[in-house]
């Protein structure tokens, strides 16, 4: 299964948007989503809209692009 890349795809896969936040490790703005299993997950938002073309922003797990991700591993 591939990662759902938009907020609509996340919702269709059973994820629920929780809130906006800031990563304690790198300071990036993130969104918090709740997975279908009930876990909270930080998500990075990659802006894709341009002046001439509107499109939905892409989302990816913040663990994949946070330079401090290893400090959050259990």
CHARMM internal coordinates of N, CA and C (Angstrom, degrees):
IC EDIT
DIST 1 N 1 CA 1.4491
DIST 1 CA 1 C 1.5206
ANGL 1 N 1 CA 1 C 109.24
DIST 1 C 2 N 1.3094
ANGL 1 CA 1 C 2 N 117.28
DIHE 1 N 1 CA 1 C 2 N 133.09
DIST 2 N 2 CA 1.4549
ANGL 1 C 2 N 2 CA 120.66
DIHE 1 CA 1 C 2 N 2 CA 178.96
DIST 2 CA 2 C 1.5245
ANGL 2 N 2 CA 2 C 109.98
DIHE 1 C 2 N 2 CA 2 C -88.83
DIST 2 C 3 N 1.3068
ANGL 2 CA 2 C 3 N 114.94
DIHE 2 N 2 CA 2 C 3 N 157.10
DIST 3 N 3 CA 1.4612
ANGL 2 C 3 N 3 CA 121.79
DIHE 2 CA 2 C 3 N 3 CA -179.81
DIST 3 CA 3 C 1.5274
ANGL 3 N 3 CA 3 C 109.52
DIHE 2 C 3 N 3 CA 3 C -67.41
DIST 3 C 4 N 1.3433
ANGL 3 CA 3 C 4 N 118.25
DIHE 3 N 3 CA 3 C 4 N 131.67
DIST 4 N 4 CA 1.4732
ANGL 3 C 4 N 4 CA 120.34
DIHE 3 CA 3 C 4 N 4 CA 175.37
DIST 4 CA 4 C 1.5243
ANGL 4 N 4 CA 4 C 109.02
DIHE 3 C 4 N 4 CA 4 C -67.84
DIST 4 C 5 N 1.3157
ANGL 4 CA 4 C 5 N 118.22
DIHE 4 N 4 CA 4 C 5 N 127.22
DIST 5 N 5 CA 1.4551
ANGL 4 C 5 N 5 CA 121.13
DIHE 4 CA 4 C 5 N 5 CA -169.19
DIST 5 CA 5 C 1.5272
ANGL 5 N 5 CA 5 C 115.51
DIHE 4 C 5 N 5 CA 5 C -97.00
DIST 5 C 6 N 1.3059
ANGL 5 CA 5 C 6 N 118.84
DIHE 5 N 5 CA 5 C 6 N -9.58
DIST 6 N 6 CA 1.4634
ANGL 5 C 6 N 6 CA 120.37
DIHE 5 CA 5 C 6 N 6 CA 179.69
DIST 6 CA 6 C 1.5243
ANGL 6 N 6 CA 6 C 109.20
DIHE 5 C 6 N 6 CA 6 C -126.39
DIST 6 C 7 N 1.3227
ANGL 6 CA 6 C 7 N 116.34
DIHE 6 N 6 CA 6 C 7 N 164.38
DIST 7 N 7 CA 1.4661
ANGL 6 C 7 N 7 CA 118.82
DIHE 6 CA 6 C 7 N 7 CA 179.75
DIST 7 CA 7 C 1.5286
ANGL 7 N 7 CA 7 C 110.90
DIHE 6 C 7 N 7 CA 7 C -62.37
DIST 7 C 8 N 1.3276
ANGL 7 CA 7 C 8 N 117.63
DIHE 7 N 7 CA 7 C 8 N -36.94
DIST 8 N 8 CA 1.4735
ANGL 7 C 8 N 8 CA 119.97
DIHE 7 CA 7 C 8 N 8 CA 177.83
DIST 8 CA 8 C 1.5263
ANGL 8 N 8 CA 8 C 111.11
DIHE 7 C 8 N 8 CA 8 C -64.17
DIST 8 C 9 N 1.3287
ANGL 8 CA 8 C 9 N 117.09
DIHE 8 N 8 CA 8 C 9 N -40.25
DIST 9 N 9 CA 1.4611
ANGL 8 C 9 N 9 CA 120.39
DIHE 8 CA 8 C 9 N 9 CA 178.03
DIST 9 CA 9 C 1.5266
ANGL 9 N 9 CA 9 C 111.20
DIHE 8 C 9 N 9 CA 9 C -67.50
DIST 9 C 10 N 1.3431
ANGL 9 CA 9 C 10 N 117.19
DIHE 9 N 9 CA 9 C 10 N -38.80
DIST 10 N 10 CA 1.4624
ANGL 9 C 10 N 10 CA 120.05
DIHE 9 CA 9 C 10 N 10 CA 177.01
DIST 10 CA 10 C 1.5317
ANGL 10 N 10 CA 10 C 110.29
DIHE 9 C 10 N 10 CA 10 C -59.95
DIST 10 C 11 N 1.3220
ANGL 10 CA 10 C 11 N 116.29
DIHE 10 N 10 CA 10 C 11 N -46.92
DIST 11 N 11 CA 1.4628
ANGL 10 C 11 N 11 CA 120.06
DIHE 10 CA 10 C 11 N 11 CA 179.69
DIST 11 CA 11 C 1.5343
ANGL 11 N 11 CA 11 C 111.18
DIHE 10 C 11 N 11 CA 11 C -61.73
DIST 11 C 12 N 1.3350
ANGL 11 CA 11 C 12 N 116.65
DIHE 11 N 11 CA 11 C 12 N -41.41
DIST 12 N 12 CA 1.4675
ANGL 11 C 12 N 12 CA 120.92
DIHE 11 CA 11 C 12 N 12 CA -179.99
DIST 12 CA 12 C 1.5298
ANGL 12 N 12 CA 12 C 111.25
DIHE 11 C 12 N 12 CA 12 C -63.41
DIST 12 C 13 N 1.3433
ANGL 12 CA 12 C 13 N 117.07
DIHE 12 N 12 CA 12 C 13 N -28.29
DIST 13 N 13 CA 1.4715
ANGL 12 C 13 N 13 CA 121.47
DIHE 12 CA 12 C 13 N 13 CA 179.95
DIST 13 CA 13 C 1.5271
ANGL 13 N 13 CA 13 C 111.91
DIHE 12 C 13 N 13 CA 13 C -87.98
DIST 13 C 14 N 1.3436
ANGL 13 CA 13 C 14 N 117.54
DIHE 13 N 13 CA 13 C 14 N 1.19
DIST 14 N 14 CA 1.4585
ANGL 13 C 14 N 14 CA 120.16
DIHE 13 CA 13 C 14 N 14 CA 176.25
DIST 14 CA 14 C 1.5151
ANGL 14 N 14 CA 14 C 115.46
DIHE 13 C 14 N 14 CA 14 C 100.58
DIST 14 C 15 N 1.3312
ANGL 14 CA 14 C 15 N 118.54
DIHE 14 N 14 CA 14 C 15 N 4.57
DIST 15 N 15 CA 1.4592
ANGL 14 C 15 N 15 CA 121.96
DIHE 14 CA 14 C 15 N 15 CA 176.47
DIST 15 CA 15 C 1.5275
ANGL 15 N 15 CA 15 C 108.77
DIHE 14 C 15 N 15 CA 15 C -80.15
DIST 15 C 16 N 1.3295
ANGL 15 CA 15 C 16 N 116.73
DIHE 15 N 15 CA 15 C 16 N 150.77
DIST 16 N 16 CA 1.4540
ANGL 15 C 16 N 16 CA 122.28
DIHE 15 CA 15 C 16 N 16 CA 179.43
DIST 16 CA 16 C 1.5173
ANGL 16 N 16 CA 16 C 109.14
DIHE 15 C 16 N 16 CA 16 C -125.11
DIST 16 C 17 N 1.3443
ANGL 16 CA 16 C 17 N 116.61
DIHE 16 N 16 CA 16 C 17 N 128.60
DIST 17 N 17 CA 1.4627
ANGL 16 C 17 N 17 CA 120.43
DIHE 16 CA 16 C 17 N 17 CA 176.36
DIST 17 CA 17 C 1.5152
ANGL 17 N 17 CA 17 C 109.14
DIHE 16 C 17 N 17 CA 17 C -67.77
DIST 17 C 18 N 1.3483
ANGL 17 CA 17 C 18 N 117.32
DIHE 17 N 17 CA 17 C 18 N 135.37
DIST 18 N 18 CA 1.4513
ANGL 17 C 18 N 18 CA 121.65
DIHE 17 CA 17 C 18 N 18 CA -179.59
DIST 18 CA 18 C 1.5267
ANGL 18 N 18 CA 18 C 111.59
DIHE 17 C 18 N 18 CA 18 C -108.89
DIST 18 C 19 N 1.3507
ANGL 18 CA 18 C 19 N 117.21
DIHE 18 N 18 CA 18 C 19 N -58.53
DIST 19 N 19 CA 1.4642
ANGL 18 C 19 N 19 CA 119.80
DIHE 18 CA 18 C 19 N 19 CA -176.93
DIST 19 CA 19 C 1.5212
ANGL 19 N 19 CA 19 C 110.63
DIHE 18 C 19 N 19 CA 19 C -171.00
DIST 19 C 20 N 1.3354
ANGL 19 CA 19 C 20 N 114.89
DIHE 19 N 19 CA 19 C 20 N 169.85
DIST 20 N 20 CA 1.4591
ANGL 19 C 20 N 20 CA 121.52
DIHE 19 CA 19 C 20 N 20 CA 171.96
DIST 20 CA 20 C 1.5248
ANGL 20 N 20 CA 20 C 108.24
DIHE 19 C 20 N 20 CA 20 C -90.27
DIST 20 C 21 N 1.3317
ANGL 20 CA 20 C 21 N 115.28
DIHE 20 N 20 CA 20 C 21 N 156.67
DIST 21 N 21 CA 1.4534
ANGL 20 C 21 N 21 CA 118.52
DIHE 20 CA 20 C 21 N 21 CA 178.98
DIST 21 CA 21 C 1.5153
ANGL 21 N 21 CA 21 C 111.28
DIHE 20 C 21 N 21 CA 21 C -162.64
DIST 21 C 22 N 1.3078
ANGL 21 CA 21 C 22 N 114.82
DIHE 21 N 21 CA 21 C 22 N -172.69
DIST 22 N 22 CA 1.4559
ANGL 21 C 22 N 22 CA 123.17
DIHE 21 CA 21 C 22 N 22 CA 178.32
DIST 22 CA 22 C 1.5234
ANGL 22 N 22 CA 22 C 108.23
DIHE 21 C 22 N 22 CA 22 C -128.66
DIST 22 C 23 N 1.3196
ANGL 22 CA 22 C 23 N 116.92
DIHE 22 N 22 CA 22 C 23 N 132.88
DIST 23 N 23 CA 1.4586
ANGL 22 C 23 N 23 CA 121.33
DIHE 22 CA 22 C 23 N 23 CA 179.21
DIST 23 CA 23 C 1.5290
ANGL 23 N 23 CA 23 C 109.57
DIHE 22 C 23 N 23 CA 23 C -65.91
DIST 23 C 24 N 1.3302
ANGL 23 CA 23 C 24 N 117.13
DIHE 23 N 23 CA 23 C 24 N 128.94
DIST 24 N 24 CA 1.4640
ANGL 23 C 24 N 24 CA 121.25
DIHE 23 CA 23 C 24 N 24 CA 178.23
DIST 24 CA 24 C 1.5149
ANGL 24 N 24 CA 24 C 112.06
DIHE 23 C 24 N 24 CA 24 C -70.12
DIST 24 C 25 N 1.3324
ANGL 24 CA 24 C 25 N 117.18
DIHE 24 N 24 CA 24 C 25 N -21.17
DIST 25 N 25 CA 1.4545
ANGL 24 C 25 N 25 CA 120.52
DIHE 24 CA 24 C 25 N 25 CA -178.06
DIST 25 CA 25 C 1.5147
ANGL 25 N 25 CA 25 C 113.91
DIHE 24 C 25 N 25 CA 25 C -84.48
DIST 25 C 26 N 1.3358
ANGL 25 CA 25 C 26 N 116.51
DIHE 25 N 25 CA 25 C 26 N -50.21
DIST 26 N 26 CA 1.4638
ANGL 25 C 26 N 26 CA 119.76
DIHE 25 CA 25 C 26 N 26 CA -173.61
DIST 26 CA 26 C 1.5301
ANGL 26 N 26 CA 26 C 113.73
DIHE 25 C 26 N 26 CA 26 C -115.12
DIST 26 C 27 N 1.3319
ANGL 26 CA 26 C 27 N 117.72
DIHE 26 N 26 CA 26 C 27 N -9.41
DIST 27 N 27 CA 1.4572
ANGL 26 C 27 N 27 CA 120.84
DIHE 26 CA 26 C 27 N 27 CA 178.20
DIST 27 CA 27 C 1.5172
ANGL 27 N 27 CA 27 C 115.32
DIHE 26 C 27 N 27 CA 27 C 83.21
DIST 27 C 28 N 1.3234
ANGL 27 CA 27 C 28 N 117.51
DIHE 27 N 27 CA 27 C 28 N 5.09
DIST 28 N 28 CA 1.4666
ANGL 27 C 28 N 28 CA 120.88
DIHE 27 CA 27 C 28 N 28 CA -179.14
DIST 28 CA 28 C 1.5254
ANGL 28 N 28 CA 28 C 110.58
DIHE 27 C 28 N 28 CA 28 C -72.47
DIST 28 C 29 N 1.3233
ANGL 28 CA 28 C 29 N 115.61
DIHE 28 N 28 CA 28 C 29 N 149.31
DIST 29 N 29 CA 1.4569
ANGL 28 C 29 N 29 CA 120.16
DIHE 28 CA 28 C 29 N 29 CA 172.99
DIST 29 CA 29 C 1.5239
ANGL 29 N 29 CA 29 C 107.78
DIHE 28 C 29 N 29 CA 29 C -73.79
DIST 29 C 30 N 1.3311
ANGL 29 CA 29 C 30 N 116.13
DIHE 29 N 29 CA 29 C 30 N 133.43
DIST 30 N 30 CA 1.4605
ANGL 29 C 30 N 30 CA 121.99
DIHE 29 CA 29 C 30 N 30 CA -179.25
DIST 30 CA 30 C 1.5172
ANGL 30 N 30 CA 30 C 109.92
DIHE 29 C 30 N 30 CA 30 C -135.73
DIST 30 C 31 N 1.3204
ANGL 30 CA 30 C 31 N 114.86
DIHE 30 N 30 CA 30 C 31 N 167.57
DIST 31 N 31 CA 1.4611
ANGL 30 C 31 N 31 CA 121.73
DIHE 30 CA 30 C 31 N 31 CA 169.82
DIST 31 CA 31 C 1.5181
ANGL 31 N 31 CA 31 C 107.17
DIHE 30 C 31 N 31 CA 31 C -112.99
DIST 31 C 32 N 1.3208
ANGL 31 CA 31 C 32 N 116.28
DIHE 31 N 31 CA 31 C 32 N 146.19
DIST 32 N 32 CA 1.4564
ANGL 31 C 32 N 32 CA 120.91
DIHE 31 CA 31 C 32 N 32 CA 174.00
DIST 32 CA 32 C 1.5178
ANGL 32 N 32 CA 32 C 108.02
DIHE 31 C 32 N 32 CA 32 C -102.42
DIST 32 C 33 N 1.3185
ANGL 32 CA 32 C 33 N 116.02
DIHE 32 N 32 CA 32 C 33 N 128.51
DIST 33 N 33 CA 1.4656
ANGL 32 C 33 N 33 CA 122.74
DIHE 32 CA 32 C 33 N 33 CA 176.99
DIST 33 CA 33 C 1.5175
ANGL 33 N 33 CA 33 C 107.92
DIHE 32 C 33 N 33 CA 33 C -121.95
DIST 33 C 34 N 1.3083
ANGL 33 CA 33 C 34 N 116.21
DIHE 33 N 33 CA 33 C 34 N 151.31
DIST 34 N 34 CA 1.4611
ANGL 33 C 34 N 34 CA 121.99
DIHE 33 CA 33 C 34 N 34 CA 175.55
DIST 34 CA 34 C 1.5203
ANGL 34 N 34 CA 34 C 107.07
DIHE 33 C 34 N 34 CA 34 C -104.20
DIST 34 C 35 N 1.3267
ANGL 34 CA 34 C 35 N 115.74
DIHE 34 N 34 CA 34 C 35 N 125.30
DIST 35 N 35 CA 1.4596
ANGL 34 C 35 N 35 CA 121.58
DIHE 34 CA 34 C 35 N 35 CA -177.86
DIST 35 CA 35 C 1.5227
ANGL 35 N 35 CA 35 C 110.07
DIHE 34 C 35 N 35 CA 35 C -71.91
DIST 35 C 36 N 1.3325
ANGL 35 CA 35 C 36 N 116.77
DIHE 35 N 35 CA 35 C 36 N 165.69
DIST 36 N 36 CA 1.4669
ANGL 35 C 36 N 36 CA 119.44
DIHE 35 CA 35 C 36 N 36 CA 176.62
DIST 36 CA 36 C 1.5314
ANGL 36 N 36 CA 36 C 112.98
DIHE 35 C 36 N 36 CA 36 C -58.13
DIST 36 C 37 N 1.3381
ANGL 36 CA 36 C 37 N 117.78
DIHE 36 N 36 CA 36 C 37 N -24.29
DIST 37 N 37 CA 1.4670
ANGL 36 C 37 N 37 CA 121.67
DIHE 36 CA 36 C 37 N 37 CA 178.53
DIST 37 CA 37 C 1.5246
ANGL 37 N 37 CA 37 C 112.55
DIHE 36 C 37 N 37 CA 37 C -88.35
DIST 37 C 38 N 1.3476
ANGL 37 CA 37 C 38 N 117.50
DIHE 37 N 37 CA 37 C 38 N 0.60
DIST 38 N 38 CA 1.4559
ANGL 37 C 38 N 38 CA 121.07
DIHE 37 CA 37 C 38 N 38 CA 176.18
DIST 38 CA 38 C 1.5140
ANGL 38 N 38 CA 38 C 116.25
DIHE 37 C 38 N 38 CA 38 C 92.86
DIST 38 C 39 N 1.3297
ANGL 38 CA 38 C 39 N 118.61
DIHE 38 N 38 CA 38 C 39 N 7.06
DIST 39 N 39 CA 1.4592
ANGL 38 C 39 N 39 CA 121.72
DIHE 38 CA 38 C 39 N 39 CA 178.79
DIST 39 CA 39 C 1.5285
ANGL 39 N 39 CA 39 C 110.66
DIHE 38 C 39 N 39 CA 39 C -88.79
DIST 39 C 40 N 1.3421
ANGL 39 CA 39 C 40 N 116.64
DIHE 39 N 39 CA 39 C 40 N 145.12
DIST 40 N 40 CA 1.4625
ANGL 39 C 40 N 40 CA 119.94
DIHE 39 CA 39 C 40 N 40 CA 174.99
DIST 40 CA 40 C 1.5260
ANGL 40 N 40 CA 40 C 108.67
DIHE 39 C 40 N 40 CA 40 C -82.46
DIST 40 C 41 N 1.3215
ANGL 40 CA 40 C 41 N 116.74
DIHE 40 N 40 CA 40 C 41 N 138.07
DIST 41 N 41 CA 1.4519
ANGL 40 C 41 N 41 CA 121.61
DIHE 40 CA 40 C 41 N 41 CA -176.75
DIST 41 CA 41 C 1.5305
ANGL 41 N 41 CA 41 C 109.98
DIHE 40 C 41 N 41 CA 41 C -135.61
DIST 41 C 42 N 1.3539
ANGL 41 CA 41 C 42 N 117.69
DIHE 41 N 41 CA 41 C 42 N 129.15
DIST 42 N 42 CA 1.4582
ANGL 41 C 42 N 42 CA 120.16
DIHE 41 CA 41 C 42 N 42 CA 176.46
DIST 42 CA 42 C 1.5274
ANGL 42 N 42 CA 42 C 110.16
DIHE 41 C 42 N 42 CA 42 C -79.00
DIST 42 C 43 N 1.3246
ANGL 42 CA 42 C 43 N 115.93
DIHE 42 N 42 CA 42 C 43 N 137.67
DIST 43 N 43 CA 1.4573
ANGL 42 C 43 N 43 CA 121.36
DIHE 42 CA 42 C 43 N 43 CA -176.48
DIST 43 CA 43 C 1.5304
ANGL 43 N 43 CA 43 C 109.54
DIHE 42 C 43 N 43 CA 43 C -129.68
DIST 43 C 44 N 1.3225
ANGL 43 CA 43 C 44 N 116.36
DIHE 43 N 43 CA 43 C 44 N 131.42
DIST 44 N 44 CA 1.4626
ANGL 43 C 44 N 44 CA 122.26
DIHE 43 CA 43 C 44 N 44 CA 174.43
DIST 44 CA 44 C 1.5214
ANGL 44 N 44 CA 44 C 109.09
DIHE 43 C 44 N 44 CA 44 C -85.81
DIST 44 C 45 N 1.3279
ANGL 44 CA 44 C 45 N 115.80
DIHE 44 N 44 CA 44 C 45 N 143.56
DIST 45 N 45 CA 1.4540
ANGL 44 C 45 N 45 CA 121.22
DIHE 44 CA 44 C 45 N 45 CA 177.33
DIST 45 CA 45 C 1.5215
ANGL 45 N 45 CA 45 C 107.51
DIHE 44 C 45 N 45 CA 45 C -109.89
DIST 45 C 46 N 1.3267
ANGL 45 CA 45 C 46 N 116.15
DIHE 45 N 45 CA 45 C 46 N 124.85
DIST 46 N 46 CA 1.4538
ANGL 45 C 46 N 46 CA 121.90
DIHE 45 CA 45 C 46 N 46 CA 179.35
DIST 46 CA 46 C 1.5197
ANGL 46 N 46 CA 46 C 107.13
DIHE 45 C 46 N 46 CA 46 C -106.95
DIST 46 C 47 N 1.3142
ANGL 46 CA 46 C 47 N 115.39
DIHE 46 N 46 CA 46 C 47 N 112.28
DIST 47 N 47 CA 1.4710
ANGL 46 C 47 N 47 CA 120.85
DIHE 46 CA 46 C 47 N 47 CA -176.66
DIST 47 CA 47 C 1.5279
ANGL 47 N 47 CA 47 C 109.87
DIHE 46 C 47 N 47 CA 47 C -70.08
DIST 47 C 48 N 1.3461
ANGL 47 CA 47 C 48 N 116.26
DIHE 47 N 47 CA 47 C 48 N 127.77
DIST 48 N 48 CA 1.4622
ANGL 47 C 48 N 48 CA 120.20
DIHE 47 CA 47 C 48 N 48 CA -178.01
DIST 48 CA 48 C 1.5209
ANGL 48 N 48 CA 48 C 113.38
DIHE 47 C 48 N 48 CA 48 C -120.34
DIST 48 C 49 N 1.3272
ANGL 48 CA 48 C 49 N 117.80
DIHE 48 N 48 CA 48 C 49 N -8.90
DIST 49 N 49 CA 1.4670
ANGL 48 C 49 N 49 CA 120.11
DIHE 48 CA 48 C 49 N 49 CA -177.82
DIST 49 CA 49 C 1.5255
ANGL 49 N 49 CA 49 C 110.53
DIHE 48 C 49 N 49 CA 49 C -70.88
DIST 49 C 50 N 1.3105
ANGL 49 CA 49 C 50 N 115.52
DIHE 49 N 49 CA 49 C 50 N 141.86
DIST 50 N 50 CA 1.4555
ANGL 49 C 50 N 50 CA 121.65
DIHE 49 CA 49 C 50 N 50 CA 174.57
DIST 50 CA 50 C 1.5229
ANGL 50 N 50 CA 50 C 108.47
DIHE 49 C 50 N 50 CA 50 C -121.22
DIST 50 C 51 N 1.2967
ANGL 50 CA 50 C 51 N 116.65
DIHE 50 N 50 CA 50 C 51 N 174.56
DIST 51 N 51 CA 1.4667
ANGL 50 C 51 N 51 CA 120.39
DIHE 50 CA 50 C 51 N 51 CA -179.43
DIST 51 CA 51 C 1.5231
ANGL 51 N 51 CA 51 C 110.80
DIHE 50 C 51 N 51 CA 51 C -61.88
DIST 51 C 52 N 1.3108
ANGL 51 CA 51 C 52 N 117.13
DIHE 51 N 51 CA 51 C 52 N -38.70
DIST 52 N 52 CA 1.4650
ANGL 51 C 52 N 52 CA 120.26
DIHE 51 CA 51 C 52 N 52 CA -175.50
DIST 52 CA 52 C 1.5210
ANGL 52 N 52 CA 52 C 113.96
DIHE 51 C 52 N 52 CA 52 C -92.79
DIST 52 C 53 N 1.3287
ANGL 52 CA 52 C 53 N 117.84
DIHE 52 N 52 CA 52 C 53 N -16.05
DIST 53 N 53 CA 1.4691
ANGL 52 C 53 N 53 CA 119.90
DIHE 52 CA 52 C 53 N 53 CA -175.88
DIST 53 CA 53 C 1.5218
ANGL 53 N 53 CA 53 C 109.63
DIHE 52 C 53 N 53 CA 53 C -138.60
DIST 53 C 54 N 1.3097
ANGL 53 CA 53 C 54 N 115.94
DIHE 53 N 53 CA 53 C 54 N 120.75
DIST 54 N 54 CA 1.4555
ANGL 53 C 54 N 54 CA 120.44
DIHE 53 CA 53 C 54 N 54 CA 175.90
DIST 54 CA 54 C 1.5260
ANGL 54 N 54 CA 54 C 108.68
DIHE 53 C 54 N 54 CA 54 C -92.52
DIST 54 C 55 N 1.3020
ANGL 54 CA 54 C 55 N 116.54
DIHE 54 N 54 CA 54 C 55 N 134.47
DIST 55 N 55 CA 1.4597
ANGL 54 C 55 N 55 CA 120.54
DIHE 54 CA 54 C 55 N 55 CA 175.95
DIST 55 CA 55 C 1.5165
ANGL 55 N 55 CA 55 C 108.45
DIHE 54 C 55 N 55 CA 55 C -148.42
DIST 55 C 56 N 1.3105
ANGL 55 CA 55 C 56 N 115.94
DIHE 55 N 55 CA 55 C 56 N 161.69
DIST 56 N 56 CA 1.4542
ANGL 55 C 56 N 56 CA 119.01
DIHE 55 CA 55 C 56 N 56 CA -179.52
DIST 56 CA 56 C 1.5218
ANGL 56 N 56 CA 56 C 109.94
DIHE 55 C 56 N 56 CA 56 C -76.31
DIST 56 C 57 N 1.3294
ANGL 56 CA 56 C 57 N 116.09
DIHE 56 N 56 CA 56 C 57 N 137.69
DIST 57 N 57 CA 1.4592
ANGL 56 C 57 N 57 CA 121.34
DIHE 56 CA 56 C 57 N 57 CA -179.75
DIST 57 CA 57 C 1.5250
ANGL 57 N 57 CA 57 C 110.76
DIHE 56 C 57 N 57 CA 57 C -63.82
DIST 57 C 58 N 1.3184
ANGL 57 CA 57 C 58 N 115.44
DIHE 57 N 57 CA 57 C 58 N 145.27
DIST 58 N 58 CA 1.4622
ANGL 57 C 58 N 58 CA 122.35
DIHE 57 CA 57 C 58 N 58 CA 179.91
DIST 58 CA 58 C 1.5241
ANGL 58 N 58 CA 58 C 108.63
DIHE 57 C 58 N 58 CA 58 C -86.79
DIST 58 C 59 N 1.3183
ANGL 58 CA 58 C 59 N 116.16
DIHE 58 N 58 CA 58 C 59 N 143.27
DIST 59 N 59 CA 1.4557
ANGL 58 C 59 N 59 CA 122.14
DIHE 58 CA 58 C 59 N 59 CA 177.10
DIST 59 CA 59 C 1.5238
ANGL 59 N 59 CA 59 C 110.00
DIHE 58 C 59 N 59 CA 59 C -119.98
DIST 59 C 60 N 1.3409
ANGL 59 CA 59 C 60 N 114.37
DIHE 59 N 59 CA 59 C 60 N 145.09
DIST 60 N 60 CA 1.4592
ANGL 59 C 60 N 60 CA 119.92
DIHE 59 CA 59 C 60 N 60 CA 176.00
DIST 60 CA 60 C 1.5167
ANGL 60 N 60 CA 60 C 108.69
DIHE 59 C 60 N 60 CA 60 C -146.60
DIST 60 C 61 N 1.3003
ANGL 60 CA 60 C 61 N 115.81
DIHE 60 N 60 CA 60 C 61 N 155.60
DIST 61 N 61 CA 1.4593
ANGL 60 C 61 N 61 CA 120.16
DIHE 60 CA 60 C 61 N 61 CA 178.30
DIST 61 CA 61 C 1.5261
ANGL 61 N 61 CA 61 C 108.94
DIHE 60 C 61 N 61 CA 61 C -56.53
DIST 61 C 62 N 1.3267
ANGL 61 CA 61 C 62 N 116.92
DIHE 61 N 61 CA 61 C 62 N 131.22
DIST 62 N 62 CA 1.4658
ANGL 61 C 62 N 62 CA 119.89
DIHE 61 CA 61 C 62 N 62 CA -178.85
DIST 62 CA 62 C 1.5245
ANGL 62 N 62 CA 62 C 110.95
DIHE 61 C 62 N 62 CA 62 C -67.44
DIST 62 C 63 N 1.3240
ANGL 62 CA 62 C 63 N 117.75
DIHE 62 N 62 CA 62 C 63 N -22.38
DIST 63 N 63 CA 1.4652
ANGL 62 C 63 N 63 CA 119.97
DIHE 62 CA 62 C 63 N 63 CA 177.08
DIST 63 CA 63 C 1.5213
ANGL 63 N 63 CA 63 C 111.87
DIHE 62 C 63 N 63 CA 63 C -62.43
DIST 63 C 64 N 1.3302
ANGL 63 CA 63 C 64 N 117.96
DIHE 63 N 63 CA 63 C 64 N -23.43
DIST 64 N 64 CA 1.4635
ANGL 63 C 64 N 64 CA 120.67
DIHE 63 CA 63 C 64 N 64 CA -178.32
DIST 64 CA 64 C 1.5196
ANGL 64 N 64 CA 64 C 113.04
DIHE 63 C 64 N 64 CA 64 C -80.22
DIST 64 C 65 N 1.3484
ANGL 64 CA 64 C 65 N 118.62
DIHE 64 N 64 CA 64 C 65 N -17.41
DIST 65 N 65 CA 1.4696
ANGL 64 C 65 N 65 CA 118.72
DIHE 64 CA 64 C 65 N 65 CA -178.46
DIST 65 CA 65 C 1.5271
ANGL 65 N 65 CA 65 C 113.99
DIHE 64 C 65 N 65 CA 65 C -129.14
DIST 65 C 66 N 1.3230
ANGL 65 CA 65 C 66 N 118.40
DIHE 65 N 65 CA 65 C 66 N 3.12
DIST 66 N 66 CA 1.4617
ANGL 65 C 66 N 66 CA 121.01
DIHE 65 CA 65 C 66 N 66 CA 179.36
DIST 66 CA 66 C 1.5291
ANGL 66 N 66 CA 66 C 109.68
DIHE 65 C 66 N 66 CA 66 C -83.25
DIST 66 C 67 N 1.3350
ANGL 66 CA 66 C 67 N 117.33
DIHE 66 N 66 CA 66 C 67 N 124.73
DIST 67 N 67 CA 1.4710
ANGL 66 C 67 N 67 CA 119.32
DIHE 66 CA 66 C 67 N 67 CA 179.18
DIST 67 CA 67 C 1.5302
ANGL 67 N 67 CA 67 C 112.55
DIHE 66 C 67 N 67 CA 67 C -67.15
DIST 67 C 68 N 1.3073
ANGL 67 CA 67 C 68 N 118.43
DIHE 67 N 67 CA 67 C 68 N -15.48
DIST 68 N 68 CA 1.4699
ANGL 67 C 68 N 68 CA 122.59
DIHE 67 CA 67 C 68 N 68 CA -179.75
DIST 68 CA 68 C 1.5293
ANGL 68 N 68 CA 68 C 112.57
DIHE 67 C 68 N 68 CA 68 C -106.02
DIST 68 C 69 N 1.3286
ANGL 68 CA 68 C 69 N 117.79
DIHE 68 N 68 CA 68 C 69 N 15.29
DIST 69 N 69 CA 1.4730
ANGL 68 C 69 N 69 CA 121.18
DIHE 68 CA 68 C 69 N 69 CA -174.93
DIST 69 CA 69 C 1.5256
ANGL 69 N 69 CA 69 C 112.89
DIHE 68 C 69 N 69 CA 69 C -56.25
DIST 69 C 70 N 1.3147
ANGL 69 CA 69 C 70 N 118.12
DIHE 69 N 69 CA 69 C 70 N -36.31
DIST 70 N 70 CA 1.4682
ANGL 69 C 70 N 70 CA 120.04
DIHE 69 CA 69 C 70 N 70 CA -178.54
DIST 70 CA 70 C 1.5285
ANGL 70 N 70 CA 70 C 112.51
DIHE 69 C 70 N 70 CA 70 C -63.00
DIST 70 C 71 N 1.3225
ANGL 70 CA 70 C 71 N 117.64
DIHE 70 N 70 CA 70 C 71 N -26.14
DIST 71 N 71 CA 1.4572
ANGL 70 C 71 N 71 CA 119.89
DIHE 70 CA 70 C 71 N 71 CA -179.51
DIST 71 CA 71 C 1.5293
ANGL 71 N 71 CA 71 C 112.01
DIHE 70 C 71 N 71 CA 71 C -73.10
DIST 71 C 72 N 1.3399
ANGL 71 CA 71 C 72 N 117.53
DIHE 71 N 71 CA 71 C 72 N -12.75
DIST 72 N 72 CA 1.4666
ANGL 71 C 72 N 72 CA 121.22
DIHE 71 CA 71 C 72 N 72 CA -179.61
DIST 72 CA 72 C 1.5279
ANGL 72 N 72 CA 72 C 112.41
DIHE 71 C 72 N 72 CA 72 C -101.10
DIST 72 C 73 N 1.3129
ANGL 72 CA 72 C 73 N 117.95
DIHE 72 N 72 CA 72 C 73 N -3.37
DIST 73 N 73 CA 1.4672
ANGL 72 C 73 N 73 CA 120.89
DIHE 72 CA 72 C 73 N 73 CA -179.22
DIST 73 CA 73 C 1.5247
ANGL 73 N 73 CA 73 C 109.67
DIHE 72 C 73 N 73 CA 73 C -70.36
DIST 73 C 74 N 1.3216
ANGL 73 CA 73 C 74 N 115.73
DIHE 73 N 73 CA 73 C 74 N 142.33
DIST 74 N 74 CA 1.4750
ANGL 73 C 74 N 74 CA 120.88
DIHE 73 CA 73 C 74 N 74 CA -179.21
DIST 74 CA 74 C 1.4915
ANGL 74 N 74 CA 74 C 111.18
DIHE 73 C 74 N 74 CA 74 C -91.46
END
COOR INIT
IC SEED 1 N 1 CA 1 C
IC BUILD
